[in-house]
Amino acid sequence: LDVTIIVVIYYFSLLMTLAHDDFLKGDRPLDMQFFTITCEDTRSFAAFTLFILWIAVVSFLRTTLVDFAIFVGGVAYVTKRLGAFFLAVIVILIMFAQIFYFLYLKTETCNENSAFPHCNFYDSFVKVITMVMGEIGNEGRYDDNIIAQWVYMSYAVIVVILLSNILIAIVTESYEVIQ
């Protein structure tokens, strides 16, 4: 972690040294000998740097505060225990997103309404994820397709009810082990 922080700080200090005014304004990329750096690349790397720096802050607090170290250890333990569960959730979400996508592929619903969430796979996957978080939205959107209604009800039972309860059980059991 310390080496990563040193490399990141060195990179930005070198970038600031070599940058010209047009690059800093975002008007023109920075041309190096072997590669070109755009302002968007720099923003993305800066966001990654902030992530690394916040990990360093958590690491520092963990070494100085005992209660915080216990909490972080508990979070790490629960996260490790949830690995297989999250893999299963991702597979199930991809399954339902693909089912909804194929049910509405090249139908009138998608031709008339380009904002319908299941007209392409990416939007279908995003909608399935937001439905897990509780944003069910308009339940009437599946009224025109009886199979979609059954898939929606199966989704509600399997993902929203069953997997949510399994998640609560895993976290509760892990918390008891931590204590």
C-alpha positions in Angstrom: 0.0 0.0 0.0 2.8 2.4 0.8 4.5 1.7 -2.5 1.2 2.3 -4.4 0.8 5.6 -2.7 4.4 6.6 -3.6 3.9 5.6 -7.2 0.6 7.5 -7.5 2.0 10.7 -5.9 5.1 10.5 -8.2 2.9 10.0 -11.3 0.8 13.1 -10.5 3.8 15.3 -9.6 5.4 14.3 -12.9 2.1 14.9 -14.8 1.8 18.4 -13.2 5.4 19.2 -14.1 5.0 18.2 -17.7 1.4 19.5 -18.3 0.7 22.6 -20.3 -2.1 25.1 -19.9 -4.3 23.6 -22.6 -4.1 20.1 -21.0 -5.1 21.5 -17.6 -8.1 23.2 -19.2 -9.1 19.9 -21.0 -8.6 21.4 -24.5 -5.7 19.4 -25.7 -4.2 16.0 -24.6 -0.7 15.7 -23.2 1.6 14.1 -25.8 4.3 12.0 -24.3 7.0 10.2 -26.2 5.2 6.8 -26.2 1.6 7.6 -25.2 -1.0 10.4 -25.0 -2.8 11.4 -21.8 -6.2 13.0 -22.0 -7.8 15.1 -19.3 -10.4 12.3 -18.9 -7.6 9.7 -18.3 -6.2 12.0 -15.6 -9.6 12.3 -13.9 -10.1 8.5 -13.9 -6.6 8.0 -12.5 -7.3 10.7 -9.9 -10.5 8.8 -8.8 -8.5 5.6 -8.5 -5.9 7.5 -6.5 -8.5 8.8 -4.1 -9.7 5.2 -3.6 -6.2 4.1 -2.7 -5.7 7.1 -0.4 -8.9 6.3 1.5 -7.8 2.7 1.9 -4.6 4.1 3.4 -6.7 6.2 5.8 -8.7 3.1 6.9 -5.4 1.2 7.3 -4.0 4.0 9.5 -7.1 4.1 11.6 -7.0 0.4 12.0 -3.5 0.5 13.4 -4.3 3.3 15.8 -7.8 2.5 17.1 -8.6 -1.0 18.5 -12.4 -0.8 18.2 -12.1 0.3 14.6 -9.7 -2.6 13.9 -12.2 -5.0 15.3 -15.0 -3.5 13.2 -12.9 -3.6 10.0 -11.9 -7.2 10.8 -15.6 -8.0 11.2 -16.5 -6.4 7.9 -13.7 -8.3 6.2 -14.9 -11.6 7.7 -18.5 -11.1 6.6 -17.4 -10.1 3.1 -15.3 -13.3 2.8 -18.3 -15.3 3.9 -20.6 -13.6 1.4 -18.3 -14.4 -1.6 -20.2 -17.5 -2.8 -23.6 -15.9 -2.1 -22.7 -12.8 -4.3 -21.6 -15.1 -7.1 -24.9 -17.0 -6.9 -26.8 -13.7 -6.9 -24.9 -12.4 -10.0 -25.6 -15.6 -11.9 -29.3 -15.5 -10.9 -29.6 -11.8 -11.9 -27.9 -12.4 -15.2 -30.4 -15.3 -15.8 -33.5 -13.1 -15.1 -32.1 -10.2 -17.1 -31.5 -12.5 -20.1 -35.0 -14.0 -19.7 -36.7 -10.6 -19.7 -34.5 -9.4 -22.6 -35.4 -12.4 -24.8 -39.1 -12.1 -23.9 -39.2 -8.5 -25.2 -36.6 -8.9 -28.0 -38.0 -7.4 -31.3 -41.5 -7.0 -29.9 -44.0 -4.1 -30.3 -43.3 -3.0 -26.7 -39.6 -2.3 -27.6 -40.4 -0.8 -31.0 -42.9 1.7 -29.7 -41.2 2.5 -26.4 -37.5 2.8 -26.6 -37.4 3.6 -22.8 -38.7 0.1 -21.9 -36.0 -1.4 -19.6 -35.8 -4.8 -21.3 -35.1 -3.8 -24.9 -31.4 -4.4 -24.6 -29.4 -6.7 -22.3 -27.5 -3.9 -20.5 -30.7 -2.0 -19.5 -32.4 -5.3 -18.6 -29.5 -6.2 -16.3 -29.5 -2.7 -14.7 -33.3 -2.9 -14.2 -33.0 -6.4 -12.6 -30.4 -5.0 -10.2 -32.5 -2.0 -9.2 -35.4 -4.3 -8.6 -33.3 -6.1 -6.1 -32.7 -2.8 -4.3 -36.4 -2.3 -4.0 -37.2 -0.1 -7.0 -39.8 -2.3 -8.5 -41.3 0.5 -10.5 -44.4 0.1 -12.6 -45.7 -3.5 -12.1 -48.0 -3.0 -15.0 -45.2 -3.0 -17.5 -45.6 -6.8 -17.8 -49.4 -6.8 -18.4 -49.0 -7.5 -22.1 -47.0 -10.7 -21.7 -48.3 -13.6 -19.5 -44.9 -15.3 -19.5 -43.3 -12.1 -18.4 -45.8 -11.9 -15.5 -44.8 -15.4 -14.4 -41.1 -14.6 -14.7 -41.7 -11.4 -12.7 -43.5 -13.3 -9.9 -40.7 -16.0 -9.9 -38.2 -13.2 -9.7 -40.0 -11.6 -6.7 -40.1 -14.9 -4.9 -36.6 -16.1 -5.6 -34.6 -13.0 -5.6 -36.4 -10.5 -3.4 -37.8 -12.8 -0.8 -35.6 -15.9 -0.7 -32.2 -14.4 -1.4 -32.8 -11.5 0.9 -33.6 -13.8 3.7 -30.5 -15.9 3.0 -28.4 -12.8 3.0 -29.8 -11.8 6.4 -29.1 -15.3 7.8 -25.5 -15.3 6.5 -24.8 -11.9 8.0 -26.5 -12.7 11.3 -24.5 -16.0 11.6 -21.3 -14.2 10.7 -22.0 -11.5 13.3 -22.5 -14.1 16.0 -19.1 -15.7 15.1 -17.4 -12.3 15.3 -18.8 -11.6 18.8 
